Amino acid sequence: MTAAAELGFGFERLYRRIERERMAGIPLLNSALCVRAVGFRGWQNSVLGVLVTPWFMNLMLLPGEHEDWRELHPGSKVLHRFPSGEYEFIVGEEADVGRFQSCSLFSPMFEFKDQRSAELTAAAVMAGIMVCGKRHERSASDAGYQGRDDVEHAGGGLAFPPGAEDRLPRRMERPVSRRELLRAMLPSDADQ
């Protein structure tokens, strides 16, 4: 197993524990999904991959063996250039893994009907981010997803939720606000 894959599995273990301890009983969880590290590999001096959880999917950047991220403050934003363009990451920190950077792709995760769909989308993100020159600038909610061709290239046959294939590129143009995230957890007037 590569060092990058080991870091990915470390994040899986950490977020499985977070799911059990911190997220238990929160209506934000998609019960059809589980925590999975997808495509973790070396990128320049860092490790890059996608973390799928029942409540979010994030592009994750972890420090490589010889990188020191102590000067980065949790909550700060950092731009990184990939072949497909620039992406904005937010610095996070967890006691078990130290500092890391994440770029939000999906949150909440109710658009995914099953684990396979979520993992195929994560694989498409990893393939898409390495495609040269698709866009110039990316925000924290932008992914490497470029369309159905990327999904088919990354593993074929992704079963998007109805209408999601058309909404996905537009949805990735803007981040989810905290208000939208909280609204997703509260019952609507129609639910009452």
N, CA and C atoms as a LAMMPS dump frame, in Angstrom:
ITEM: TIMESTEP
0
ITEM: NUMBER OF ATOMS
576
ITEM: BOX BOUNDS ff ff ff
-5.0000000000000000e+02 5.0000000000000000e+02
-5.0000000000000000e+02 5.0000000000000000e+02
-5.0000000000000000e+02 5.0000000000000000e+02
ITEM: ATOMS id mol type element x y z
1 1 1 N 0.84 -1.172 0
2 1 2 C 0 0 0
3 1 3 C 0.886 1.236 0
4 2 1 N 0.52 2.215 -0.822
5 2 2 C 1.297 3.448 -0.912
6 2 3 C 1.038 4.337 0.303
7 3 1 N 1.943 5.274 0.533
8 3 2 C 1.762 6.22 1.635
9 3 3 C 0.501 7.053 1.429
10 4 1 N 0.197 7.415 0.161
11 4 2 C -1.008 8.201 -0.129
12 4 3 C -2.26 7.407 0.23
13 5 1 N -2.299 6.124 -0.138
14 5 2 C -3.456 5.278 0.183
15 5 3 C -3.593 5.13 1.695
16 6 1 N -2.481 5.004 2.401
17 6 2 C -2.529 4.898 3.863
18 6 3 C -3.132 6.161 4.485
19 7 1 N -2.758 7.335 3.96
20 7 2 C -3.343 8.582 4.459
21 7 3 C -4.845 8.615 4.197
22 8 1 N -5.257 8.158 3.019
23 8 2 C -6.682 8.084 2.699
24 8 3 C -7.426 7.184 3.662
25 9 1 N -6.866 6.025 3.959
26 9 2 C -7.508 5.107 4.908
27 9 3 C -7.535 5.696 6.315
28 10 1 N -6.507 6.477 6.665
29 10 2 C -6.51 7.168 7.956
30 10 3 C -7.673 8.144 8.058
31 11 1 N -7.95 8.861 6.968
32 11 2 C -9.1 9.766 6.941
33 11 3 C -10.408 8.996 7.011
34 12 1 N -10.474 7.846 6.35
35 12 2 C -11.676 6.992 6.459
36 12 3 C -11.944 6.636 7.91
37 13 1 N -10.935 6.153 8.598
38 13 2 C -11.103 5.763 10.005
39 13 3 C -11.555 6.944 10.856
40 14 1 N -10.889 8.093 10.673
41 14 2 C -11.236 9.29 11.433
42 14 3 C -12.695 9.684 11.191
43 15 1 N -13.12 9.747 9.934
44 15 2 C -14.473 10.219 9.639
45 15 3 C -15.541 9.173 9.947
46 16 1 N -15.184 7.917 10.002
47 16 2 C -16.141 6.916 10.509
48 16 3 C -16.406 7.16 11.991
49 17 1 N -15.344 7.49 12.718
50 17 2 C -15.509 7.801 14.138
51 17 3 C -16.311 9.091 14.316
52 18 1 N -16.024 10.107 13.494
53 18 2 C -16.781 11.357 13.556
54 18 3 C -18.256 11.076 13.275
55 19 1 N -18.538 10.221 12.307
56 19 2 C -19.929 9.869 12.002
57 19 3 C -20.614 9.248 13.227
58 20 1 N -19.929 8.333 13.891
59 20 2 C -20.509 7.662 15.069
60 20 3 C -20.657 8.605 16.259
61 21 1 N -19.659 9.455 16.486
62 21 2 C -19.627 10.26 17.703
63 21 3 C -20.238 11.648 17.556
64 22 1 N -19.862 12.384 16.527
65 22 2 C -20.308 13.771 16.399
66 22 3 C -21.557 13.94 15.533
67 23 1 N -21.75 13.021 14.591
68 23 2 C -22.847 13.19 13.633
69 23 3 C -24.059 12.323 13.969
70 24 1 N -23.972 11.491 14.975
71 24 2 C -25.07 10.58 15.327
72 24 3 C -26.363 11.353 15.549
73 25 1 N -27.412 10.912 14.866
74 25 2 C -28.732 11.499 15.047
75 25 3 C -28.985 12.795 14.302
76 26 1 N -28.021 13.29 13.559
77 26 2 C -28.195 14.535 12.814
78 26 3 C -28.869 14.207 11.486
79 27 1 N -29.959 14.91 11.146
80 27 2 C -30.721 14.568 9.939
81 27 3 C -30.024 14.922 8.629
82 28 1 N -28.804 15.374 8.694
83 28 2 C -28.031 15.736 7.516
84 28 3 C -27.438 14.51 6.823
85 29 1 N -27.48 13.343 7.453
86 29 2 C -26.831 12.146 6.927
87 29 3 C -27.701 11.43 5.905
88 30 1 N -27.087 11.041 4.795
89 30 2 C -27.739 10.182 3.81
90 30 3 C -27.44 8.748 4.221
91 31 1 N -28.444 8.033 4.694
92 31 2 C -28.237 6.683 5.243
93 31 3 C -27.823 5.662 4.189
94 32 1 N -27.916 6.009 2.91
95 32 2 C -27.491 5.095 1.841
96 32 3 C -25.974 5.147 1.626
97 33 1 N -25.288 6.069 2.311
98 33 2 C -23.862 6.272 2.074
99 33 3 C -23.02 5.929 3.293
100 34 1 N -21.758 5.624 3.023
101 34 2 C -20.789 5.396 4.093
102 34 3 C -19.53 6.198 3.785
103 35 1 N -18.621 6.261 4.739
104 35 2 C -17.365 6.998 4.575
105 35 3 C -16.422 6.179 3.699
106 36 1 N -15.852 6.848 2.69
107 36 2 C -14.906 6.165 1.806
108 36 3 C -13.913 7.177 1.241
109 37 1 N -12.632 6.814 1.258
110 37 2 C -11.574 7.597 0.631
111 37 3 C -11.419 7.093 -0.803
112 38 1 N -11.49 7.993 -1.764
113 38 2 C -11.462 7.61 -3.179
114 38 3 C -10.282 8.284 -3.878
115 39 1 N -9.453 7.471 -4.519
116 39 2 C -8.41 7.969 -5.412
117 39 3 C -7.26 8.711 -4.776
118 40 1 N -6.972 8.483 -3.517
119 40 2 C -5.874 9.212 -2.869
120 40 3 C -4.554 8.836 -3.528
121 41 1 N -3.804 9.891 -3.929
122 41 2 C -2.518 9.682 -4.607
123 41 3 C -1.639 10.908 -4.402
124 42 1 N -0.372 10.73 -4.681
125 42 2 C 0.551 11.853 -4.566
126 42 3 C 0.261 12.916 -5.605
127 43 1 N 0.362 14.16 -5.195
128 43 2 C 0.242 15.29 -6.112
129 43 3 C 1.278 16.316 -5.691
130 44 1 N 2.29 16.526 -6.548
131 44 2 C 3.423 17.376 -6.238
132 44 3 C 3.991 16.927 -4.89
133 45 1 N 4.024 17.776 -3.868
134 45 2 C 4.568 17.369 -2.569
135 45 3 C 3.486 16.966 -1.585
136 46 1 N 2.241 16.88 -2.05
137 46 2 C 1.101 16.606 -1.174
138 46 3 C 0.419 15.302 -1.577
139 47 1 N -0.691 15.018 -0.887
140 47 2 C -1.537 13.866 -1.216
141 47 3 C -2.925 14.407 -1.507
142 48 1 N -3.52 13.961 -2.607
143 48 2 C -4.812 14.441 -3.075
144 48 3 C -5.784 13.277 -3.206
145 49 1 N -7.027 13.49 -2.813
146 49 2 C -8.06 12.475 -2.98
147 49 3 C -9.417 13.076 -2.669
148 50 1 N -10.459 12.254 -2.783
149 50 2 C -11.816 12.684 -2.463
150 50 3 C -12.304 11.87 -1.279
151 51 1 N -12.878 12.549 -0.305
152 51 2 C -13.475 11.88 0.844
153 51 3 C -14.992 11.955 0.7
154 52 1 N -15.608 10.785 0.642
155 52 2 C -17.066 10.671 0.579
156 52 3 C -17.555 10.323 1.976
157 53 1 N -18.529 11.069 2.478
158 53 2 C -19.173 10.751 3.753
159 53 3 C -20.683 10.847 3.547
160 54 1 N -21.484 10.388 4.487
161 54 2 C -22.936 10.546 4.356
162 54 3 C -23.4 12.002 4.425
163 55 1 N -22.526 12.948 4.772
164 55 2 C -22.938 14.347 4.88
165 55 3 C -22.162 15.303 3.972
166 56 1 N -21.05 14.882 3.392
167 56 2 C -20.329 15.724 2.437
168 56 3 C -19.445 14.888 1.54
169 57 1 N -19.045 15.514 0.425
170 57 2 C -17.99 14.985 -0.431
171 57 3 C -17.022 16.137 -0.642
172 58 1 N -15.758 15.929 -0.24
173 58 2 C -14.741 16.974 -0.345
174 58 3 C -13.516 16.463 -1.081
175 59 1 N -12.918 17.344 -1.865
176 59 2 C -11.594 17.11 -2.394
177 59 3 C -10.649 17.418 -1.237
178 60 1 N -9.766 16.486 -0.923
179 60 2 C -8.889 16.635 0.244
180 60 3 C -7.438 16.742 -0.201
181 61 1 N -6.708 17.641 0.429
182 61 2 C -5.287 17.796 0.193
183 61 3 C -4.587 17.649 1.534
184 62 1 N -3.645 16.716 1.591
185 62 2 C -2.938 16.413 2.836
186 62 3 C -1.458 16.701 2.641
187 63 1 N -0.778 17.118 3.698
188 63 2 C 0.656 17.408 3.547
189 63 3 C 1.442 16.136 3.264
190 64 1 N 2.404 16.255 2.37
191 64 2 C 3.306 15.148 2.094
192 64 3 C 4.296 14.97 3.236
193 65 1 N 5.109 13.972 3.104
194 65 2 C 6.053 13.601 4.163
195 65 3 C 6.973 14.749 4.572
196 66 1 N 7.37 15.584 3.627
197 66 2 C 8.326 16.656 3.922
198 66 3 C 7.681 18.037 3.939
199 67 1 N 6.356 18.102 4.027
200 67 2 C 5.666 19.392 4.069
201 67 3 C 5.315 19.75 5.506
202 68 1 N 5.399 21.033 5.809
203 68 2 C 5.055 21.544 7.129
204 68 3 C 3.98 22.607 6.954
205 69 1 N 2.781 22.319 7.416
206 69 2 C 1.661 23.246 7.25
207 69 3 C 1.331 23.976 8.547
208 70 1 N 2.251 24.034 9.497
209 70 2 C 1.979 24.703 10.773
210 70 3 C 1.67 26.186 10.606
211 71 1 N 2.199 26.8 9.535
212 71 2 C 1.949 28.228 9.332
213 71 3 C 0.548 28.494 8.786
214 72 1 N -0.144 27.456 8.328
215 72 2 C -1.518 27.61 7.834
216 72 3 C -2.483 27.556 9.011
217 73 1 N -3.391 28.51 9.073
218 73 2 C -4.32 28.59 10.194
219 73 3 C -5.655 27.953 9.819
220 74 1 N -6.2 27.09 10.686
221 74 2 C -7.513 26.499 10.414
222 74 3 C -8.538 27.59 10.095
223 75 1 N -9.299 27.359 9.032
224 75 2 C -10.297 28.313 8.571
225 75 3 C -9.798 29.231 7.468
226 76 1 N -8.479 29.302 7.289
227 76 2 C -7.951 30.148 6.215
228 76 3 C -8.129 29.45 4.867
229 77 1 N -8.053 30.234 3.795
230 77 2 C -8.25 29.717 2.45
231 77 3 C -6.936 29.734 1.687
232 78 1 N -6.741 28.7 0.872
233 78 2 C -5.514 28.565 0.091
234 78 3 C -5.906 28.17 -1.332
235 79 1 N -5.34 28.856 -2.335
236 79 2 C -5.575 28.497 -3.733
237 79 3 C -4.515 27.509 -4.196
238 80 1 N -4.959 26.483 -4.916
239 80 2 C -4.034 25.51 -5.502
240 80 3 C -4.336 25.377 -6.98
241 81 1 N -3.292 25.292 -7.78
242 81 2 C -3.447 25.131 -9.222
243 81 3 C -3.27 23.659 -9.583
244 82 1 N -4.25 23.16 -10.313
245 82 2 C -4.23 21.808 -10.865
246 82 3 C -4.29 21.935 -12.378
247 83 1 N -4.09 20.858 -13.123
248 83 2 C -4.172 20.978 -14.579
249 83 3 C -5.474 21.616 -15.068
250 84 1 N -6.579 21.385 -14.372
251 84 2 C -7.873 21.932 -14.807
252 84 3 C -8.112 23.361 -14.342
253 85 1 N -7.269 23.906 -13.498
254 85 2 C -7.438 25.284 -13.051
255 85 3 C -7.139 25.446 -11.571
256 86 1 N -7.531 26.614 -11.037
257 86 2 C -7.299 26.917 -9.625
258 86 3 C -8.514 26.521 -8.792
259 87 1 N -8.241 26.002 -7.607
260 87 2 C -9.286 25.602 -6.666
261 87 3 C -8.979 26.232 -5.314
262 88 1 N -10.004 26.643 -4.626
263 88 2 C -9.85 27.24 -3.3
264 88 3 C -10.127 26.169 -2.246
265 89 1 N -9.184 25.979 -1.347
266 89 2 C -9.292 25.01 -0.265
267 89 3 C -9.369 25.751 1.06
268 90 1 N -10.004 25.133 2.033
269 90 2 C -10.085 25.675 3.384
270 90 3 C -9.254 24.779 4.292
271 91 1 N -8.426 25.393 5.105
272 91 2 C -7.554 24.647 6.018
273 91 3 C -8.385 24.14 7.196
274 92 1 N -8.228 22.856 7.497
275 92 2 C -8.883 22.247 8.651
276 92 3 C -7.853 21.54 9.509
277 93 1 N -8.305 21.091 10.665
278 93 2 C -7.402 20.371 11.562
279 93 3 C -8.204 19.424 12.431
280 94 1 N -7.705 18.223 12.559
281 94 2 C -8.263 17.216 13.465
282 94 3 C -7.104 16.637 14.259
283 95 1 N -7.327 16.393 15.533
284 95 2 C -6.254 15.932 16.416
285 95 3 C -5.549 14.684 15.877
286 96 1 N -6.294 13.744 15.322
287 96 2 C -5.692 12.479 14.882
288 96 3 C -4.864 12.586 13.611
289 97 1 N -5.14 13.584 12.77
290 97 2 C -4.445 13.669 11.481
291 97 3 C -3.704 14.981 11.272
292 98 1 N -3.9 15.949 12.138
293 98 2 C -3.233 17.236 11.974
294 98 3 C -3.949 18.118 10.971
295 99 1 N -3.173 18.973 10.312
296 99 2 C -3.757 19.931 9.355
297 99 3 C -3.962 19.278 8
298 100 1 N -5.021 19.721 7.335
299 100 2 C -5.359 19.27 5.987
300 100 3 C -6.093 20.41 5.315
301 101 1 N -6.35 20.273 4.024
302 101 2 C -7.106 21.279 3.282
303 101 3 C -8.227 20.571 2.532
304 102 1 N -9.395 21.222 2.473
305 102 2 C -10.54 20.605 1.798
306 102 3 C -11.235 21.6 0.886
307 103 1 N -11.762 21.06 -0.206
308 103 2 C -12.534 21.826 -1.179
309 103 3 C -13.891 21.139 -1.276
310 104 1 N -14.936 21.812 -0.843
311 104 2 C -16.269 21.221 -0.801
312 104 3 C -16.806 20.96 -2.201
313 105 1 N -17.294 19.737 -2.415
314 105 2 C -17.897 19.354 -3.684
315 105 3 C -19.411 19.245 -3.555
316 106 1 N -19.879 18.521 -2.542
317 106 2 C -21.305 18.337 -2.287
318 106 3 C -21.552 18.362 -0.785
319 107 1 N -22.598 19.03 -0.374
320 107 2 C -23.065 18.988 1.005
321 107 3 C -24.411 19.694 1.048
322 108 1 N -25.434 19.038 1.512
323 108 2 C -25.511 17.653 1.958
324 108 3 C -25.455 16.681 0.776
325 109 1 N -25.599 15.399 1.055
326 109 2 C -25.387 14.338 0.068
327 109 3 C -26.668 13.644 -0.379
328 110 1 N -27.803 14.277 -0.228
329 110 2 C -29.068 13.624 -0.551
330 110 3 C -29.284 13.412 -2.044
331 111 1 N -28.468 14.023 -2.902
332 111 2 C -28.587 13.817 -4.344
333 111 3 C -28.139 12.419 -4.765
334 112 1 N -27.432 11.72 -3.901
335 112 2 C -26.893 10.407 -4.252
336 112 3 C -27.791 9.306 -3.719
337 113 1 N -28.23 8.42 -4.628
338 113 2 C -29.144 7.346 -4.222
339 113 3 C -28.41 6.161 -3.598
340 114 1 N -27.108 6.025 -3.891
341 114 2 C -26.364 4.892 -3.345
342 114 3 C -24.862 5.194 -3.31
343 115 1 N -24.136 4.316 -2.659
344 115 2 C -22.69 4.482 -2.49
345 115 3 C -21.965 4.45 -3.826
346 116 1 N -22.404 3.57 -4.716
347 116 2 C -21.75 3.456 -6.022
348 116 3 C -21.79 4.789 -6.766
349 117 1 N -22.933 5.443 -6.78
350 117 2 C -23.053 6.735 -7.463
351 117 3 C -22.114 7.771 -6.856
352 118 1 N -22.033 7.791 -5.546
353 118 2 C -21.148 8.751 -4.878
354 118 3 C -19.685 8.464 -5.207
355 119 1 N -19.298 7.201 -5.175
356 119 2 C -17.899 6.857 -5.455
357 119 3 C -17.535 7.071 -6.914
358 120 1 N -18.458 6.808 -7.831
359 120 2 C -18.188 7.085 -9.245
360 120 3 C -18.044 8.59 -9.489
361 121 1 N -18.841 9.381 -8.803
362 121 2 C -18.709 10.837 -8.916
363 121 3 C -17.36 11.286 -8.366
364 122 1 N -16.948 10.721 -7.235
365 122 2 C -15.639 11.056 -6.665
366 122 3 C -14.515 10.7 -7.631
367 123 1 N -14.615 9.535 -8.274
368 123 2 C -13.606 9.134 -9.263
369 123 3 C -13.604 10.086 -10.454
370 124 1 N -14.801 10.55 -10.866
371 124 2 C -14.893 11.509 -11.966
372 124 3 C -14.235 12.832 -11.589
373 125 1 N -14.379 13.241 -10.34
374 125 2 C -13.727 14.46 -9.859
375 125 3 C -12.216 14.301 -9.97
376 126 1 N -11.699 13.175 -9.51
377 126 2 C -10.251 12.951 -9.567
378 126 3 C -9.753 12.927 -11.008
379 127 1 N -10.526 12.356 -11.928
380 127 2 C -10.138 12.363 -13.339
381 127 3 C -10.241 13.777 -13.908
382 128 1 N -11.325 14.476 -13.585
383 128 2 C -11.579 15.799 -14.15
384 128 3 C -10.606 16.859 -13.696
385 129 1 N -10.144 16.774 -12.464
386 129 2 C -9.229 17.797 -11.956
387 129 3 C -7.876 17.738 -12.663
388 130 1 N -7.584 16.591 -13.266
389 130 2 C -6.31 16.429 -13.964
390 130 3 C -6.404 16.726 -15.46
391 131 1 N -7.576 17.178 -15.924
392 131 2 C -7.755 17.529 -17.328
393 131 3 C -7.321 18.978 -17.516
394 132 1 N -6.397 19.209 -18.423
395 132 2 C -5.818 20.551 -18.608
396 132 3 C -6.82 21.568 -19.117
397 133 1 N -6.74 22.764 -18.501
398 133 2 C -7.357 23.963 -19.026
399 133 3 C -8.85 23.993 -19.202
400 134 1 N -9.621 23.289 -18.397
401 134 2 C -11.073 23.336 -18.54
402 134 3 C -11.627 24.681 -18.091
403 135 1 N -11.093 25.243 -17.006
404 135 2 C -11.533 26.54 -16.491
405 135 3 C -10.339 27.218 -15.846
406 136 1 N -10.453 28.518 -15.644
407 136 2 C -9.323 29.258 -15.086
408 136 3 C -9.355 29.372 -13.579
409 137 1 N -10.54 29.492 -13.004
410 137 2 C -10.628 29.725 -11.573
411 137 3 C -11.706 28.861 -10.973
412 138 1 N -11.468 28.341 -9.79
413 138 2 C -12.411 27.471 -9.112
414 138 3 C -12.649 27.989 -7.708
415 139 1 N -13.876 27.823 -7.203
416 139 2 C -14.175 28.217 -5.825
417 139 3 C -14.222 26.989 -4.951
418 140 1 N -14.472 27.189 -3.671
419 140 2 C -14.491 26.081 -2.729
420 140 3 C -15.548 25.057 -3.07
421 141 1 N -16.577 25.417 -3.824
422 141 2 C -17.619 24.446 -4.159
423 141 3 C -17.419 23.837 -5.533
424 142 1 N -16.414 24.268 -6.281
425 142 2 C -16.183 23.71 -7.604
426 142 3 C -15.468 22.389 -7.516
427 143 1 N -15.857 21.472 -8.386
428 143 2 C -15.18 20.179 -8.457
429 143 3 C -14.491 20.08 -9.801
430 144 1 N -13.89 18.953 -10.061
431 144 2 C -13.279 18.7 -11.35
432 144 3 C -14.249 18.086 -12.322
433 145 1 N -15.509 17.982 -11.978
434 145 2 C -16.502 17.363 -12.837
435 145 3 C -16.708 18.198 -14.089
436 146 1 N -16.601 17.582 -15.246
437 146 2 C -16.766 18.305 -16.5
438 146 3 C -17.973 17.823 -17.292
439 147 1 N -18.622 16.775 -16.873
440 147 2 C -19.785 16.266 -17.586
441 147 3 C -19.794 14.755 -17.621
442 148 1 N -20.773 14.194 -18.295
443 148 2 C -20.98 12.756 -18.314
444 148 3 C -19.783 12.005 -18.877
445 149 1 N -19.049 12.595 -19.828
446 149 2 C -17.892 11.902 -20.393
447 149 3 C -16.853 11.589 -19.332
448 150 1 N -16.629 12.521 -18.385
449 150 2 C -15.685 12.266 -17.295
450 150 3 C -16.16 11.111 -16.433
451 151 1 N -17.457 11.053 -16.169
452 151 2 C -17.995 9.981 -15.34
453 151 3 C -17.799 8.643 -16.027
454 152 1 N -18.107 8.59 -17.324
455 152 2 C -17.952 7.331 -18.043
456 152 3 C -16.493 6.935 -18.118
457 153 1 N -15.594 7.923 -18.298
458 153 2 C -14.169 7.643 -18.328
459 153 3 C -13.686 7.115 -16.977
460 154 1 N -14.286 7.604 -15.902
461 154 2 C -13.841 7.237 -14.558
462 154 3 C -14.429 5.92 -14.079
463 155 1 N -15.319 5.31 -14.793
464 155 2 C -15.832 4.037 -14.316
465 155 3 C -17.163 3.676 -14.924
466 156 1 N -17.709 4.534 -15.713
467 156 2 C -18.891 4.214 -16.493
468 156 3 C -20.181 4.208 -15.721
469 157 1 N -21.255 4.503 -16.433
470 157 2 C -22.611 4.26 -15.986
471 157 3 C -23.04 4.891 -14.685
472 158 1 N -22.682 6.106 -14.403
473 158 2 C -23.134 6.735 -13.175
474 158 3 C -24.626 6.995 -13.248
475 159 1 N -25.359 6.571 -12.263
476 159 2 C -26.801 6.787 -12.211
477 159 3 C -27.08 8.015 -11.37
478 160 1 N -27.135 9.186 -12.02
479 160 2 C -27.433 10.415 -11.314
480 160 3 C -28.874 10.414 -10.846
481 161 1 N -29.173 11.115 -9.763
482 161 2 C -30.565 11.33 -9.39
483 161 3 C -31.263 12.075 -10.531
484 162 1 N -32.597 11.925 -10.676
485 162 2 C -33.306 12.592 -11.772
486 162 3 C -33.007 14.084 -11.82
487 163 1 N -32.563 14.552 -12.982
488 163 2 C -32.282 15.969 -13.188
489 163 3 C -30.933 16.433 -12.663
490 164 1 N -30.234 15.613 -11.88
491 164 2 C -28.969 16.049 -11.268
492 164 3 C -27.875 16.255 -12.305
493 165 1 N -27.89 15.458 -13.364
494 165 2 C -26.855 15.588 -14.383
495 165 3 C -26.878 16.982 -14.998
496 166 1 N -28.073 17.546 -15.191
497 166 2 C -28.189 18.893 -15.742
498 166 3 C -27.886 19.956 -14.696
499 167 1 N -28.239 19.694 -13.427
500 167 2 C -28.037 20.683 -12.361
501 167 3 C -26.606 20.723 -11.869
502 168 1 N -25.894 19.61 -11.953
503 168 2 C -24.578 19.502 -11.339
504 168 3 C -23.607 20.587 -11.795
505 169 1 N -23.404 20.806 -13.104
506 169 2 C -22.447 21.868 -13.475
507 169 3 C -22.867 23.24 -12.951
508 170 1 N -24.19 23.561 -12.976
509 170 2 C -24.65 24.847 -12.446
510 170 3 C -24.465 24.898 -10.937
511 171 1 N -24.779 23.816 -10.243
512 171 2 C -24.696 23.757 -8.789
513 171 3 C -23.272 23.972 -8.313
514 172 1 N -22.331 23.487 -9.094
515 172 2 C -20.934 23.586 -8.684
516 172 3 C -20.372 24.983 -8.924
517 173 1 N -21.148 25.869 -9.509
518 173 2 C -20.717 27.233 -9.734
519 173 3 C -20.791 28.077 -8.466
520 174 1 N -21.529 27.601 -7.448
521 174 2 C -21.659 28.421 -6.247
522 174 3 C -21.578 27.546 -5.004
523 175 1 N -20.999 28.09 -3.928
524 175 2 C -20.919 27.321 -2.686
525 175 3 C -22.274 27.254 -1.984
526 176 1 N -22.438 26.242 -1.144
527 176 2 C -23.625 26.149 -0.299
528 176 3 C -23.406 27.083 0.88
529 177 1 N -24.377 27.961 1.106
530 177 2 C -24.254 28.85 2.257
531 177 3 C -24.619 28.083 3.524
532 178 1 N -24.206 28.603 4.649
533 178 2 C -24.572 27.972 5.917
534 178 3 C -26.085 27.956 6.073
535 179 1 N -26.752 29.015 5.617
536 179 2 C -28.215 29.081 5.707
537 179 3 C -28.861 27.957 4.894
538 180 1 N -28.36 27.721 3.665
539 180 2 C -28.903 26.636 2.847
540 180 3 C -28.659 25.281 3.5
541 181 1 N -27.498 25.122 4.098
542 181 2 C -27.178 23.874 4.766
543 181 3 C -28.127 23.631 5.93
544 182 1 N -28.374 24.649 6.732
545 182 2 C -29.289 24.501 7.86
546 182 3 C -30.72 24.277 7.383
547 183 1 N -31.118 24.952 6.303
548 183 2 C -32.458 24.738 5.76
549 183 3 C -32.671 23.29 5.355
550 184 1 N -31.626 22.659 4.839
551 184 2 C -31.735 21.263 4.415
552 184 3 C -32.026 20.357 5.619
553 185 1 N -31.649 20.779 6.816
554 185 2 C -31.848 19.958 7.998
555 185 3 C -33.196 20.223 8.648
556 186 1 N -33.842 21.362 8.345
557 186 2 C -35.111 21.711 8.977
558 186 3 C -36.274 21.269 8.098
559 187 1 N -37.401 20.863 8.71
560 187 2 C -38.541 20.486 7.888
561 187 3 C -39.127 21.694 7.163
562 188 1 N -39.563 21.479 5.93
563 188 2 C -40.196 22.568 5.177
564 188 3 C -41.667 22.651 5.559
565 189 1 N -42.352 23.699 5.114
566 189 2 C -43.779 23.847 5.386
567 189 3 C -44.561 22.653 4.868
568 190 1 N -44.119 22.087 3.74
569 190 2 C -44.806 20.936 3.153
570 190 3 C -44.666 19.701 4.022
571 191 1 N -43.583 19.622 4.813
572 191 2 C -43.356 18.455 5.672
573 191 3 C -44.175 18.506 6.949
574 192 1 N -44.697 19.677 7.301
575 192 2 C -45.376 19.824 8.576
576 192 3 C -46.856 19.537 8.454
